[in-house]
Amino acid sequence: MEVRTTPKHGSEKETLLAFLDNNRAVMVWKLDGLSEGDARRPMVRSGTNMLGLVKHLAWVERWWFEYNFAGREVDFPWSDDDPDADFRVEAEESIADIVTLYEVSVADSNGIIDSADLDDLAAVSRDGVSRSLRWIVGHMVEETARHAGHADIVRELIDDNTGYMPKKT
């Protein structure tokens, strides 16, 4: 994932997607240089770890874009008995596995976004309300940015590495 220039005069859709893609790129960048152990090491009492944040976001992408908006069937890792399973990194999962999961989820989400208008409504209503694609993209900017902030703190606790955003390539 790469940082994009956020358009100063682009369309609403182009602008929202650039902000979302930049936050996504930050999440993957925050894993750069970490060992497998450090990437999964909980740094706060809640158990939050770098890989768990990225894994969670991969599933949130699928939840909002594939399941809610597009109405596709998706098998999620969580259940009523295990509501936080999407944050849990299994022993057999590597950094590369979870980054790939996230990249595939993001690519699928972007395909859905590209093929729809921001005013289009989700196939699945929640609490009797169908949300627009605009709402879902805005929410994902918010959700991803929130977890990018968590990743900033967790990464600093691991190795004092800080930084706002990877350099543009």
TAWOHU-V332029 format. One record per run of one state. SS is the DSSP state (A for helix, B for strand, O for the rest). FROM is the first residue (numbers start at 1). LEN is the number of residues. Records with the same first field share a line. If there is no record, write none. Layout:
# TAWOHU-V332029
SS=FROM-LEN + FROM-LEN
This chain:
# TAWOHU-V332029
O=1-11 + 30-6 + 41-9 + 70-15 + 88-7 + 115-6 + 122-4 + 127-2 + 130-2 + 160-10
A=12-18 + 36-5 + 50-20 + 85-3 + 95-20 + 133-27
B=121-1 + 126-1 + 129-1 + 132-1
